[in-house]
Amino acid sequence: MEIAVSSGGTAMRLRDRAKVGIVIGDPCGIGPEVVVKAWASGKLQGLCRPVLIGSAAAVRRAMQEQGLNKRLRVIDAPEGLSGRADTIDIIDSGALDAADITPGADNPACGRATGVWLDEADSLARAGRLQATVMGPISSGAMQMAGVLDRVVQVRPGHSYLLLASGALRVAHLTDHVGLREVSALITADLIDSALRTLDGVLRQWGLASPRIAVAGFNPHAKGPEEEQHIAPGIERARAAGVDVTGPVSPDSVFRHCIEGRCDIVLAMYHDQGHIAIKTAAFAGNVAVILGPPYPHVTVAHGTAYDIVGRGIADHSMILNAIVTAGSLAAGRAFPTLQ
């Protein structure tokens, strides 16, 4: 079942709403602003039980800048959620001194705190105390300065995969940040088979009863040695295991198949093959899901936007959709229809 998110949201019974931990992102960027805007939209509480993880001082500043008339309540654990629409709940473990927040600039103290918050969210989710997590916009520079960039879930072929969703178009990536010269050697029948089985299993777990997967070719018109020697054999193995998969399909048309409803998701071979399709279809509001953790882990496709921090103009549609998507997937309701 898919949930349409309208201006008033779609109410669900409390027991059916997943607890979603939302790491506010780097407090020097727009993360706190877009998070409080998403909370103020009124579209979250009817679909999930959200709780922020991060700096209460950064969130309080964002609320004041937005003129948001809500109560900010610091709690120790997800079990202490108020569930009230007029109250923003946040878990603040004291990882960051408010004096160390430098809006609009990288700061190692904030990068270190971001790493702590991501670890806290992951621990709570793995313990079953959260059913999903969302990562607000982080600064890889600040985290690199602090030596904690490894806290971010990394995409590694064969172990974890990146999935982007924008409306009807959903794209998983066989490889991610890999140079094109190297992609060909990474494409093997084993990896194609493994990725397809992983994708099929996760989609079923998230509530898509009979996932239909299309595989993009690597070469123009899906005709080349990679298709013949690896992609097609990998598809056949997955199909023999019960996966509903077609391909390889010419990469210049396969994404249109998904948009038109002929499949539920496309497996792309490399980063730009999938990203260009998603960002051309609809950049604003798209979300990213990391397949790897044993719970839905969703993030946004934009950065900290230091140049507009504090101006009140940051677009919160991506973080809003990320939270709604995380809650929907965790509750087994598949991908929501987002407006």
KAMOCOR-V394321 format. One record per residue. RES is the residue in three letters. PSI is psi in whole degrees, -180 to 180 (NA if undefined). NEAR is the number of other C-alpha atoms within 8 Angstrom. D_LAST is the distance of its C-alpha to the last C-alpha in Angstrom with 1 decimal. Layout:
# KAMOCOR-V394321
RES;PSI;NEAR;D_LAST
RES;PSI;NEAR;D_LAST
This chain:
# KAMOCOR-V394321
MET;134;6;16.3
GLU;146;8;12.6
ILE;123;10;10.6
ALA;129;10;7.4
VAL;107;12;6.1
SER;-171;9;6.4
SER;-30;5;8.5
GLY;-5;7;11.4
GLY;177;12;10.3
THR;114;10;12.3
ALA;142;6;15.9
MET;156;8;18.0
ARG;145;6;21.7
LEU;-43;5;22.8
ARG;-19;5;24.7
ASP;-4;7;21.7
ARG;125;13;19.8
ALA;146;15;20.6
LYS;122;14;22.1
VAL;119;16;20.3
GLY;126;13;22.5
ILE;105;14;20.9
VAL;126;15;23.5
ILE;-8;15;23.0
GLY;-171;14;24.1
ASP;125;15;27.0
PRO;-11;13;27.8
CYS;-9;16;29.1
GLY;-159;16;25.7
ILE;1;16;22.3
GLY;-56;15;21.5
PRO;-38;13;22.6
GLU;-49;14;20.8
VAL;-30;12;17.3
VAL;-46;13;17.9
VAL;-31;11;19.0
LYS;-42;10;16.2
ALA;-42;14;13.7
TRP;-41;11;16.3
ALA;-13;7;16.5
SER;-21;7;12.9
GLY;8;10;13.9
LYS;-1;13;11.1
LEU;-50;15;13.6
GLN;-28;11;16.7
GLY;-10;10;15.6
LEU;-23;15;14.4
CYS;177;13;17.0
ARG;91;12;20.2
PRO;148;12;19.7
VAL;133;14;22.8
LEU;153;12;23.4
ILE;119;13;26.2
GLY;-150;14;28.0
SER;119;13;29.9
ALA;-34;11;29.8
ALA;-42;7;31.4
ALA;-40;11;28.7
VAL;-40;11;26.0
ARG;-41;9;28.3
ARG;-44;8;28.7
ALA;-39;12;25.0
MET;-41;12;24.6
GLN;-41;8;27.6
GLU;-33;9;26.3
GLN;-6;9;23.0
GLY;34;6;25.1
LEU;118;8;23.2
ASN;73;5;25.3
LYS;160;7;24.9
ARG;134;7;27.5
LEU;122;10;27.7
ARG;118;8;29.5
VAL;126;9;31.1
ILE;164;11;31.6
ASP;-26;8;33.6
ALA;161;7;31.6
PRO;-25;11;28.4
GLU;-15;5;30.6
GLY;15;7;30.8
LEU;137;10;27.2
SER;-35;6;27.2
GLY;11;7;23.9
ARG;138;7;23.8
ALA;-24;7;20.8
ASP;9;6;23.3
THR;129;11;24.6
ILE;119;13;23.6
ASP;136;13;25.5
ILE;138;13;26.8
ILE;112;14;29.4
ASP;106;12;31.6
SER;2;6;34.6
GLY;23;6;36.3
ALA;-13;9;35.8
LEU;132;9;35.6
ASP;133;7;37.7
ALA;-29;8;35.9
ALA;-18;4;38.6
ASP;-1;9;37.5
ILE;121;12;34.0
THR;85;8;34.3
PRO;131;10;31.1
GLY;8;11;30.5
ALA;146;8;32.9
ASP;144;11;33.5
ASN;123;12;35.5
PRO;-31;11;37.0
ALA;-40;11;37.0
CYS;-35;16;33.2
GLY;-41;19;33.0
ARG;-43;13;35.3
ALA;-39;11;33.3
THR;-43;14;30.0
GLY;-41;13;32.0
VAL;-45;9;33.2
TRP;-38;12;29.8
LEU;-40;12;28.5
ASP;-42;9;31.6
GLU;-44;8;31.1
ALA;-44;14;27.6
ASP;-43;9;28.9
SER;-42;8;32.0
LEU;-39;10;30.1
ALA;-41;13;27.8
ARG;-25;10;30.8
ALA;-2;7;32.6
GLY;10;7;29.9
ARG;-17;10;29.3
LEU;147;15;25.7
GLN;-12;13;23.7
ALA;160;16;21.4
THR;154;17;21.5
VAL;134;14;19.3
MET;117;14;21.1
GLY;177;14;20.3
PRO;121;15;21.6
ILE;167;12;25.3
SER;109;12;28.2
SER;-29;8;30.1
GLY;-47;8;32.9
ALA;-39;14;33.4
MET;-35;16;33.3
GLN;-43;11;35.7
MET;-36;10;38.0
ALA;-8;11;38.0
GLY;29;8;38.6
VAL;20;11;35.7
LEU;-21;10;33.3
ASP;-9;7;34.1
ARG;-20;8;32.0
VAL;133;7;28.9
VAL;121;6;28.2
GLN;144;6;29.5
VAL;120;11;28.5
ARG;117;9;31.8
PRO;131;10;32.1
GLY;-15;8;33.4
HIS;-43;7;32.3
SER;154;11;28.7
TYR;152;16;26.0
LEU;134;13;22.9
LEU;126;12;19.6
LEU;143;13;16.7
ALA;133;12;13.2
SER;102;13;10.6
GLY;-131;9;8.5
ALA;-16;10;11.5
LEU;122;13;14.0
ARG;133;14;15.7
VAL;124;13;19.1
ALA;152;13;21.9
HIS;125;14;24.8
LEU;-43;14;28.4
THR;161;14;29.6
ASP;-101;12;28.0
HIS;72;6;30.0
VAL;135;9;33.0
GLY;144;6;34.9
LEU;-33;7;34.8
ARG;-27;5;38.6
GLU;-20;8;38.1
VAL;-43;12;35.3
SER;-44;8;37.6
ALA;-25;6;39.9
LEU;-22;7;37.1
ILE;110;12;36.0
THR;159;10;38.1
ALA;-38;13;38.0
ASP;-45;7;38.0
LEU;-40;12;35.0
ILE;-48;14;33.0
ASP;-48;12;34.1
SER;-44;10;33.3
ALA;-42;10;29.8
LEU;-41;13;28.9
ARG;-40;10;30.4
THR;-47;8;28.6
LEU;-45;8;25.2
ASP;-44;11;25.9
GLY;-42;8;27.1
VAL;-43;9;24.2
LEU;-39;12;21.6
ARG;-42;11;23.7
GLN;-35;8;24.0
TRP;-5;12;20.3
GLY;4;11;20.1
LEU;103;12;19.8
ALA;-41;6;23.1
SER;77;6;24.2
PRO;137;12;22.6
ARG;117;10;23.3
ILE;134;14;24.0
ALA;140;15;25.0
VAL;127;13;27.3
ALA;144;15;27.4
GLY;167;17;31.0
PHE;-37;10;32.5
ASN;164;11;34.5
PRO;134;9;33.9
HIS;16;9;33.6
ALA;39;13;33.7
LYS;109;9;37.5
GLY;176;8;39.5
PRO;-35;7;41.4
GLU;-43;11;38.4
GLU;-46;14;36.9
GLU;-42;10;40.3
GLN;-23;9;41.6
HIS;-51;13;38.7
ILE;-52;15;35.2
ALA;-46;12;36.4
PRO;-38;10;38.8
GLY;-39;14;36.1
ILE;-43;16;33.8
GLU;-40;8;36.7
ARG;-46;9;37.5
ALA;-39;14;33.9
ARG;-39;10;34.0
ALA;-24;7;37.3
ALA;4;6;35.9
GLY;5;6;33.3
VAL;132;11;30.3
ASP;95;9;28.5
VAL;142;11;28.5
THR;155;9;29.1
GLY;-177;10;30.5
PRO;139;13;31.4
VAL;144;13;29.3
SER;127;12;29.8
PRO;-12;14;27.5
ASP;-2;7;26.9
SER;-16;8;25.1
VAL;-33;13;24.0
PHE;-32;11;20.4
ARG;-35;7;19.9
HIS;-42;10;21.1
CYS;-44;15;18.2
ILE;-36;9;15.5
GLU;1;7;17.4
GLY;13;8;17.5
ARG;-12;7;21.1
CYS;168;11;20.7
ASP;-23;13;18.4
ILE;153;13;19.3
VAL;135;15;21.7
LEU;109;13;24.5
ALA;157;14;25.3
MET;-27;14;28.8
TYR;170;14;28.3
HIS;-64;12;26.1
ASP;-28;6;25.6
GLN;-41;10;25.3
GLY;-40;13;22.0
HIS;-41;9;20.8
ILE;-42;8;21.4
ALA;-47;9;19.4
ILE;-49;16;16.3
LYS;-20;9;16.7
THR;-38;7;17.4
ALA;-48;8;14.4
ALA;104;10;11.9
PHE;-50;9;13.5
ALA;130;6;11.2
GLY;-8;11;9.1
ASN;156;17;11.3
VAL;160;15;13.3
ALA;135;13;16.9
VAL;133;11;18.6
ILE;120;14;22.5
LEU;115;11;24.2
GLY;-60;7;27.6
PRO;154;7;27.5
PRO;30;5;27.9
TYR;159;10;24.5
PRO;124;14;21.0
HIS;111;13;21.2
VAL;147;16;18.1
THR;178;13;18.1
VAL;163;14;16.6
ALA;22;8;17.6
HIS;168;6;19.1
GLY;-158;8;22.3
THR;-17;12;23.9
ALA;56;10;23.9
TYR;-29;11;27.2
ASP;-17;5;27.6
ILE;13;11;25.0
VAL;132;13;25.8
GLY;-2;9;26.3
ARG;-9;6;25.1
GLY;17;9;21.9
ILE;3;5;19.8
ALA;137;10;18.2
ASP;122;6;14.5
HIS;7;10;13.2
SER;-36;9;9.7
MET;-46;13;11.6
ILE;-35;15;13.5
LEU;-48;13;10.8
ASN;-34;12;9.1
ALA;-43;15;12.8
ILE;-46;14;13.8
VAL;-41;12;11.3
THR;-45;11;12.2
ALA;-45;15;15.8
GLY;-40;16;15.9
SER;-45;16;14.6
LEU;-42;13;17.0
ALA;-30;13;19.8
ALA;2;10;19.6
GLY;31;10;19.8
ARG;18;14;16.6
ALA;-166;12;15.7
PHE;131;9;12.5
PRO;156;12;9.4
THR;109;9;6.7
LEU;138;8;3.8
GLN;NA;5;0.0
